[in-house]
Amino acid sequence: MLVGIWLTAGLLAANPWAPVYEAAGITRDEARVDTARAALYGGGLYRLPLYELMQQDPLQVPALGEMYGAGFVAESGSLAAALIRAGQLSGLGVRRGLVAPVADGFRKQLDADHPVEAALAKLRAAAGATAAYDDPPANDLPPELQQGLAMLLLASADAVAWRARAFEQVPAAGLARNLADLTRFAVVDPNEDEAGTESLAHERRLDRLVAALDLASLDVAAVDLAFVLDDARQKLAGADLSGVKTRLWSTPVGSLILGGAGRDDYSGPPPLLVLDVGGDDHYATGAVAATDDRPVSLVLDLAGDDVYDSAGPSWGAGIGGVGLLVDVAGNDQYTGGDSTQGCGVAGVGALWDGGGNDQYRGRCHAQGSASFGLGVLVDRDGDDTYTAVHRSQGYGYTLGSGVLVDVRGKDTYVAEDGSTLFPSAQAADHTSSLCQGFGFGRRADFTTGHSLSGGTGWLVDGEGDDQYSCGVFGQGGGYWYGVGMLCDLGGNDQYHGVWYVQGAAAHFAVGGLLDAAGNDRYEATHNMAQGAGHDFSLGFLCDQAGNDAYLAPNLALGAGNANGVGYFWEVAGDDTYTAKDGVNLGRGSSGPADKLKTSPRIAAATLGLFLDEGGTDTYSRTECGDGKAWHQEEPGTAGRGAGVDR
C-alpha cells in the first residue's frame, strides 16, 4: 500500500499528480477547494480538525484513509483502542492508558477477601444508595470470575461519576427530556422540522444542550470501561467456568447478572452488567444506557450462538451514557430498530464481536452511528451481513464519530433502497441512505441560519470479497462540513449506489473511498459519484490495485461541480471505464458565467482531476486512452479539468 506511505513519510520522490496539475494549468496548492471563498456562504459550529486537514491538502484523503483504516484493523482486538481512535477522528483528546494500564489501576483497588461484595458497596455508594441489599454469595465463584466481576463494578462506579460530570452543566429541563430531544433530532430526518419558529426554538434548545455537554468525560468513562472489558475477556478465556450457575445482584443503576453455562433469557429493564459464561442465549435487553437511572449498561458474553432481539435502543447504545456489548464467539444475530448496534447519542455506544458468521439488522442510527458522541461496531471475523436503512454503517452527525470495522470475511453491506420512510430529495423513488461511511451536518443557511458542522462516519473492511449497496448518499460521502470515508483494504469487491456515492460529497463536505486491492466493480446509476465534489466539497476515489470496472454516470470519475473538487486515482491494473456523456473523467463545471459574474463563486476553482497510473485500460470516451493526457476549461470561470493515463 504505497499511497499512505508516500504521503506520510515522503518515501517516493516524485509526485504522481504533477502531470495532471500541469495539464490543468494549476499548482498543487491550487488543486483544492477554495475554502476562503466558501466561508462567505456560512458554515457551522464544531468543524472537525479532520475536515480542515483534508480540505487543506486533498491528497491526505487516501493517506489518512489508509492510515486510520489499517490502524482500526491492527488494533481491532481491543475495544478500548477502537474507541480511542474513533474519538481522535472527532477531535476528542482522550488517550487513557497512555501513561499506565487502566485495568491495573482497578486491579489495585480489589478487596483481597471479598472482591465482588466490596466492589458492589463502592458502586452503590457512588450511585447514592441508602437501602440495604440481600446479596447472594460470590466467594464460591472461580477467582478469575470474581476478579472480572469486581473490576467491572469498580469501573462502572467510576463511569457513573464521569457521566454525572458530563451532564452537570446542561439546562435544567431534566435529563430524560433533553435526551429525548437529542434522540429525536439524531434519528428523525431534520428536514421534516426545519421550517417555522417552533423549529427554531427546538434547534436553539438543542444547541444550548450540546454546548453544555462534556463529551470528553463520557469518552473517559467509556474508554476505561472498555479497557476493563478487554481485560476481563482475556483473563476469562482460559478459565474453567463450566459449573457456573446463573445468579443476580441488585444495584441502584441496574442489576448485575451472572449467566451460567447453559441457555439464558434476558428481559426486563436494562441491567448494569450481564456477564454470561456460555450457552446459546436470548437477549431482549442489555447494553443500552438511555434513562436517568441507567447511566451504564454492559454485556460480556463469552461463548454461544446468541440472539439479540429488541425493537428499541439496544446492543451497544449509549444515549446519555455508556452502553457496551462484547460477544466473544459464536454465530450471532443482532436485530434492533433505531439506535442500535454501536450507537451514541450524547453518549458512547459500542459493540465488539470476536468471530462467527453474524447478522446485523437495524433501521436508523445503527451499526456504528453517532450524534454528539461515539458509536463503534467492531467485528473481528466471519462472513457477516449488515442491513440498515438510514444514518448507519459508519455515520457521524455533529460532534459525532460513527465507525464500523469488519476485519475479515466475505461481507455484505446493505443500505436498503426504495424506503418510503426516508425518501431522497434527489430521486424520490430512492432512499436517502447516509450510510457506509458518511458524515452529515445540519444545513440551515436557507432556513433558520443556525447550521451545525457535520461529524465523521467511517466504514473499514480489512479483507474479503465484499458487496456494498445503497441509495442516495453513501459509500464514502459527506454533507455540510461532514467527513465520510469507506476504506476497503483487500478483496474483490462490488459497489452499487445511486447518487452522491463512492467518494462523493455535497455542500462544503468531504467524501472519500479507498480500495487497496482486488478486482473491483463500481456502479453508480444517477449522478455525482466515484470521486466527485459539489458546491465547495471535495470528493476522492482511490483504487490502488486490481483490474477494475467502472460504470459511471454524469459528474463522476474525477468531476467537480459548482466550485467543488473531484479527484479520481487508479494506481495499478487493467481497468475499464464506461461513462455516460457529460462531466466526468477529469472535468469540471462551474455553471454559466453570465449567472456568476456578480458572485464570489466566479473566481473560485471548480476542478475535476483524473489519474490512471498503470495497466492496459479501456475507455468509452474516445478522447481518453492509454498514454493520453487531456484537459478542459470553461470560458469566463475558474472551472477546468484534466486527465492523465500513464
Secondary structure as UniProt FT lines:
FT   HELIX           2..9
FT   TURN            16..17
FT   HELIX           18..24
FT   HELIX           28..30
FT   HELIX           35..38
FT   HELIX           39..41
FT   HELIX           49..56
FT   TURN            58..59
FT   HELIX           60..74
FT   TURN            75..77
FT   HELIX           79..89
FT   TURN            90..91
FT   TURN            96..97
FT   HELIX           102..107
FT   TURN            108..109
FT   HELIX           115..126
FT   TURN            127..128
FT   TURN            139..140
FT   HELIX           143..166
FT   TURN            167..169
FT   TURN            172..173
FT   HELIX           175..187
FT   HELIX           190..193
FT   HELIX           197..212
FT   HELIX           215..236
FT   TURN            237..238
FT   TURN            242..243
FT   STRAND          247..249
FT   TURN            252..253
FT   STRAND          256..259
FT   STRAND          265..266
FT   STRAND          273..276
FT   STRAND          282..283
FT   STRAND          288..289
FT   TURN            292..293
FT   STRAND          296..301
FT   STRAND          307..309
FT   STRAND          317..319
FT   STRAND          322..327
FT   STRAND          333..335
FT   STRAND          338..340
FT   STRAND          343..345
FT   STRAND          348..353
FT   STRAND          359..361
FT   STRAND          364..366
FT   STRAND          369..371
FT   STRAND          373..379
FT   STRAND          385..388
FT   STRAND          395..396
FT   TURN            398..399
FT   STRAND          400..406
FT   STRAND          412..415
FT   TURN            428..429
FT   STRAND          431..435
FT   STRAND          438..440
FT   TURN            445..448
FT   STRAND          456..461
FT   STRAND          467..469
FT   STRAND          472..474
FT   STRAND          477..479
FT   STRAND          483..488
FT   STRAND          494..501
FT   STRAND          504..506
FT   STRAND          510..515
FT   STRAND          521..529
FT   STRAND          532..534
FT   STRAND          538..543
FT   STRAND          549..552
FT   STRAND          554..556
FT   STRAND          559..561
FT   STRAND          565..570
FT   STRAND          576..579
FT   STRAND          587..589
FT   HELIX           593..596
FT   TURN            597..598
FT   HELIX           600..603
FT   STRAND          606..612
FT   STRAND          618..619
FT   TURN            622..623
FT   TURN            626..627
FT   STRAND          629..633
FT   TURN            635..636
FT   STRAND          639..645
//
